[in-house]
C-alpha cells in the first residue's frame, strides 16, 4: 500500500499504436519525508496478461508453447519456449483470458485454475502485470488442435516435457522467459515435478 505522497505535475500520451507510451512529470516523497524534485518518467503500457503452466495428467507431461519473439531477436534466442499466455481484453478478466488463450494456443478446455502469482514484468518501465496460473488437463479436455491463429499472425508450436526433462531444461538455463521461470520453479516448490 502506498503511504508516501505522490504528486503528478503533468501526464500525457506520447505514443499510441498497438501499445502506448505515457510520459509524466512526478514528484515522490522521499524516505526522509521531503518531497523529491520533479522527474520525467515514461510508462510502456501494453495491457495486463494472463498465463498458465499446464500439466496433462494423462500423459504426465508439462505443456509449453514455442514461438518467434521479435524483441528477443538481436540478443537471442528468437524462438522462446514459454507458458501459454495472452493479453487480457478490455471486456474480460484474467481467468476468462487464460481460458481463451489455452483453447486457442494448445486446444484444451480448462476446468480448474490454481493461482500462482500476480506480478509486474518490469516495474521500472512498464505497467504490465501478469496473472499466472497452474492448470491440469486431460486428453478428454482436448477440443481442437490449437496452434496458430492466422488473423493474429501467430505461429505457435506445442512443446511437451516430462517432469525430468523440464527439470533439466530449467537447470541448464534453457528457459529465457520470466513468467515461465516463475511457473516452473513454482512447480518444483509444490513438488509437482
C-alpha positions in Angstrom: 0.0 0.0 0.0 1.3 3.5 -0.9 1.9 5.5 2.3 4.1 8.2 0.8 2.9 11.3 -1.0 3.0 11.3 -4.9 2.4 14.4 -7.0 1.8 14.2 -10.7 2.5 17.6 -12.3 1.9 16.6 -15.9 0.9 13.4 -17.8 0.4 12.9 -21.5 0.3 10.1 -24.1 3.3 10.4 -26.4 2.8 7.2 -28.4 -0.4 5.4 -29.3 -0.3 2.4 -31.6 -0.7 -1.3 -30.7 1.0 -0.3 -27.4 1.1 3.1 -25.7 3.8 5.2 -24.0 2.8 7.7 -21.4 5.1 10.5 -20.2 4.7 12.0 -16.7 6.4 14.5 -14.5 6.3 13.2 -11.0 7.4 14.2 -7.5 7.6 11.5 -4.8 8.0 11.9 -1.1 11.5 10.7 -0.1 12.2 8.3 2.8 13.4 11.4 4.9 9.9 12.9 4.4 10.9 15.7 2.0 9.4 15.9 -1.5 11.8 14.9 -4.3 12.4 17.0 -7.3 10.0 16.5 -10.3 11.4 13.8 -12.6 10.3 12.7 -16.1 9.1 9.1 -16.2 7.9 7.0 -19.1 5.5 4.1 -18.9 5.2 1.5 -21.6 1.6 0.3 -21.5 0.8 -2.9 -23.3 -2.1 -4.1 -21.1 -2.2 -6.9 -18.5 -1.8 -10.5 -19.4 -2.8 -13.9 -18.1 -0.6 -17.0 -18.3 -0.8 -20.7 -17.3 1.5 -23.6 -17.0 -0.3 -26.8 -17.9 0.1 -30.3 -16.8 -1.5 -33.2 -18.7 -2.3 -35.8 -16.1 -2.9 -38.5 -18.7 0.5 -38.1 -20.5 2.3 -36.9 -17.3 3.7 -34.0 -19.4 4.1 -30.3 -18.9 2.7 -28.3 -21.8 4.5 -25.2 -23.0 4.5 -23.4 -26.3 7.2 -22.1 -28.6 7.0 -19.1 -30.9 9.1 -16.4 -32.5 9.5 -13.3 -30.4 10.9 -10.3 -32.3 12.0 -8.3 -29.2 14.5 -11.1 -28.4 15.8 -11.4 -32.0 19.0 -9.4 -31.6 20.0 -10.8 -28.2 18.6 -14.3 -28.8 17.1 -16.8 -28.7 14.5 -15.7 -31.2 12.2 -18.7 -30.6 11.1 -18.7 -27.0 9.6 -21.6 -25.0 7.0 -20.3 -22.6 3.8 -20.9 -20.7 0.6 -20.2 -22.6 -0.2 -16.5 -22.3 -2.1 -13.7 -23.8 -3.2 -10.1 -23.3 -6.4 -9.6 -21.3 -9.0 -7.9 -23.4 -11.0 -4.9 -22.0 -14.2 -7.0 -21.6 -12.7 -10.0 -19.8 -11.0 -10.9 -16.5 -7.7 -12.8 -16.2 -9.4 -16.2 -15.8 -11.5 -15.7 -18.9 -8.4 -14.6 -20.8 -6.3 -17.6 -20.0 -9.1 -20.0 -20.7 -9.5 -18.4 -24.2 -5.7 -18.4 -24.8 -5.3 -22.1 -23.7 -8.0 -23.1 -26.1 -6.6 -21.0 -28.9 -2.9 -21.9 -28.5 -3.0 -25.6 -27.4 -6.6 -26.7 -27.9 -7.5 -27.6 -24.3 -10.6 -26.5 -22.4 -9.7 -25.7 -18.8 -11.7 -27.0 -15.9 -10.0 -25.5 -12.9 -7.3 -22.9 -12.4 -4.9 -22.5 -9.4 -3.5 -19.0 -9.0 0.3 -18.9 -8.7 1.1 -15.2 -8.6 0.3 -11.8 -9.9 3.4 -9.7 -10.7 4.8 -6.8 -12.7 7.0 -7.8 -15.6 9.5 -4.9 -15.3 8.1 -2.2 -13.0 10.8 0.3 -13.9 9.4 0.8 -17.3 6.1 -1.0 -17.9 2.8 -1.2 -16.0 2.1 -4.7 -17.4 1.0 -7.3 -14.8 0.8 -11.0 -15.4 -1.8 -13.2 -13.7 -0.1 -16.6 -13.6 -2.0 -19.9 -13.1 -1.5 -23.6 -12.9 -4.0 -25.9 -14.6 -4.3 -29.7 -15.1 -5.8 -31.0 -18.3 -6.6 -34.5 -19.5 -6.8 -35.9 -23.0 -10.6 -35.6 -22.8 -10.2 -31.8 -22.4 -8.8 -31.5 -25.9 -11.3 -29.7 -28.1 -9.1 -28.6 -31.0 -5.5 -28.9 -32.4 -4.7 -25.4 -31.1 -1.6 -23.8 -32.7 -1.6 -20.8 -35.0 -4.2 -18.0 -35.3 -3.7 -16.7 -38.8 -5.7 -13.5 -38.1 -3.3 -12.7 -35.2 -0.2 -13.6 -37.2 0.7 -16.3 -34.7 2.8 -19.4 -35.4 2.8 -21.5 -32.2 4.1 -25.0 -31.6 3.1 -27.1 -28.6 6.2 -28.4 -26.6 5.7 -31.2 -24.1 8.2 -32.0 -21.3 8.3 -35.0 -18.9 9.0 -33.9 -15.3 12.6 -34.9 -15.6 13.1 -33.2 -19.0 11.6 -30.0 -17.5 14.0 -30.1 -14.5 16.9 -30.5 -16.9 15.7 -27.6 -19.1 15.4 -25.4 -16.1 18.8 -26.2 -14.6 20.5 -25.9 -18.0 19.2 -22.3 -18.4 17.0 -23.2 -21.4 14.1 -21.0 -20.4 14.6 -17.3 -21.1 11.1 -16.1 -20.2 10.4 -14.8 -16.7 6.8 -16.0 -16.3 7.9 -19.5 -17.4 10.8 -19.5 -14.9 8.4 -18.5 -12.1 5.9 -21.1 -13.1 8.4 -23.9 -13.4 10.0 -23.0 -10.1 6.6 -22.9 -8.5 6.1 -26.5 -9.8 9.3 -27.5 -8.1 8.2 -25.9 -4.8 4.9 -27.7 -5.0 6.7 -31.0 -5.7 4.7 -31.4 -8.8 7.9 -32.2 -10.7 
